[in-house]
Amino acid sequence: MARLAREISENGLYHIVFRGVNRQHIFEEASDYEKLRDILIELKKEMKYEIYVYCFMSNHVHILLKENNMGDISLIMKRLLTKYARWYNIKYKRSGALIANRYKSKPIEVDEYFLSVVRYIHQNPIKAQNVNSIEDYEWSSYKEYITDEEGLADKGLVWDMLTKEEFVEFHKEEDEMVFTVDDRMKISDDEIRRKILKEINIEPKLIGEIEKNKRNEILRELKNKYSIRQLERVTGISRGVIHKC
């Protein structure tokens, strides 16, 4: 079966996730985390991309990355994963694939949801119960932000949006949003409109005219099946309203 084309980001910003094959560990000790960070820094100097946020977990990695030229992301990830897998296999005297399938990528817009993605990535160690406090985790960009350390993260964009005090308080809040990252083919807006019409027998554009409690009940059900952005487009209801339902 042919691979599906990846969704392209118009602004070059992507939430990247890659995992160990069969969810096995891709880091065994501190030097492994350091090696991946060094490779990312080395490639940054050459390919001029930016990394706003990262979090290295034992068997997977999250990166919020902005490419310099459209299409660079494929080459960046190919070189990153090839370099790290080769180094890891030599070090641990193993062979075969280290990373499962292809990396996953999700285009991100710099809007009110950008900071939620930042927080979501940084909170991964808490949700995995690896640490009790977010600042205790060694292998994420959170520490670079709160200590002013120079490292892998490009912090300017986040600091344009938040002060350091606001950043810390923002990360104490638990985000109800879940950011799935995959490369499956998306359903078209027109197909979603037809599916909704068939499911609830209401034209999606008329959902906003329904009594508020009933409207919210319908939107809660639809959020379990479709993305908030697509629901905004087919219903005409704002993302903020859909998110709060």
N, C-alpha and C positions, 0 to 999 in steps of 0.2 A: 504494500500500500504506500503510495507516495506521501511524502511529508507535506503538511500544510504550511503555507507561507506564514511567516510571523507578522504580527501587527506592527506597523511602522509608527514611530513617534514623530510628530511634526516638529517638536521642539528638542528632540534628541534625548529626552529624559526617560529612563527605564528603571523599573524595579526588577532586579535580576535575582533568581534563585537557582542554585544547583545543589544536588544531593549526591551522597555516596551510592554506588550501585547496591541494590537490595537494602538501602538505608544503612549501610555499614559506615563505620567511622572513617572520616577522611583526615582527621587530626588525632594523633596519638599522644603527643607531648607538646610543650610550649614552643619548641623550635619549629614545629610544623605550622602552627598559626603564624609565627614570625616569617616563615618562608613565603607563605601566600601573600602576606602583607608586603614583603619586599618585592615580590614579582609585580604586584599591582602598582607599587610606587615606580618601579623601573619602567613598566609599560606606560604609565602616565607621562613620564618625561618624554617618551618617544612619540606617543600618539595624542597627547594633549587633551585627554578626556578629564572630566571632573568626577570625584566621588563625594557625594554629600553625606552619605550615611552607609555604615556597614555593620554587620554582625556575623561573626564566625562561630557557628555552633559545632558540636562534635561531629555531626554527620551531614550538615548542610550549611549553606552560606546565603546571606541576604546582602545585596548591594544596591544602593540607589545611585545610579551612574548617568552622567550626561556626556554623550559622544560629541566630538568636535565637528565631524562631517557626517552627513546622513549615510548610514550603512556601515560606519566604522564598528558598530557594536558586534557584528558577526566576527570580524577579524580580531577585535579585542578579546572576546570570549574564547575564540579558538586558540589564540596564543596563550592566554592565561591558563586555560584548562590543560592544554598540552604540556606547557612548561611545568605546572605543578604536578600533574600525574606522572610525568617522566621522572621528576625528582623524587617523588614519594615512592614509586616502584623500585627505583634504584636503592634508596635508603632502606626500605623494608624487604628487599629481595623478593619482590612479588612481580607478577605479570598480569596482563589483562586489563579490562576497563576498571577505572576507579570511580568515575562520575556516571550516574544513571542517565541513560538516554541523552537528550539534548538539555541544555540549560533552559529554564523557563524565563520569559520576559514579558513585562506588562508596561505599556506606555503610560506615563504619568504626566498630568498637567500641573503647572505651577498655579494652583488655586487653593481654595479653602481646604482641600483634601490632601494637599502636599504635606502639610505638617502632621496630619494623621498617619501618613505612611512613614514619616520619620519616627514618630512615636511607636508605631506598630513594630518596626524593625528593632528599635532599641529595647522594647519590652519583651522580646523573644526569650531571653534568659530567665526572666521572671515567670513567664507563662510555662516554661519548661521546668520550672522549680530548680534551676541550677544554682541560683543565688537568692538571698532574701531581699537584697536591695540592688536596684539597677546600677548604681555606681560601683558596686563590688565586682561587676563582671569585667574581666580583663580584655576580652577580645571583641569589643565594639567601639564605635566612634563616640559613644556617650562620654567616656572619660576624657577624650580629646576636647570636647566642647566645654566641659565644666572646669577643666584644669588649665585651659589655654595652651596645652601641649601641641607642638607641631608634629604632625604625623601623616596619616593617609587622607584624612577628611578635609574637604574644601568647605569651610564653614561660613563663608561670606553671605550666601543666599539665605541661610537660616537666620543669621544675625540681622539681616535686613528685615526680618519678620518678627523676631522676638528679642527681648533683652535676655541676659543670662538668667535673671530671676524668673522671668516668664517661662523660659525654657525648662527650668527645673520644676516649676509648679505644673506646667503642662504635662510633663512626663509622669507626674504623680497620679494623674487621672487615668482611669481605665477606659480605653476606647472600645465602643461597642461594635465598631466596624470591623469586618473581616476582609482582608485583601488577598484574594486568591490570585495566584499567578500561574497561568498555563498557556499553552499555545494551541488550544483547540480552535476549530473554525467557529466564528460567532454566527448566531442566528441574525438574519437581517431584521431591521425595524419593522418592515412590512409583514414579515412572517410572525414576529412577536405580536403585532396588532391583530392578525388573524387568529392566533392562538388564544389571546385574551378574550376576543370577541366570542370565540367558541366556548371557552371555559366559563365565562360569567354572563354571557349574553348581553354585554354592555359595550358600546363603542368606547375604546380607551380614552378618547378625547372628552368623553362625557363623565368620566369618573370624578373629575374635579368638581362637578356640580351636585354630586350626591351628598346627603347629610354627613357631617364630619365624622362621626363615630363609625358609620358604615363604610365611608370612604377609606378611613385608616385601616379598618379590618381587611378590606380588599387589598390595599397596598402592602400590608404586612404579608399576606399570602403571596403576592406577586414578587416581593423581594426575595423570597426563598427560591424563585425560579429564574429571575432575570436580574441583570445588573441595574443599579440605581440610575446610571447614565442613560441606559436604553429606556428605562421606564419614564425618565424625564422627557425623553424625545417623543415617545409614543403617546404619553398622556398629557403633556404640556404642564405637568405639575413639577414644581422646583425640586431639585435634589435635596435641599434642606428639609422641606416638608416630608418627602419620602423617607429620608434618613431618620427623622424623629418619630415616625409612625410606630 
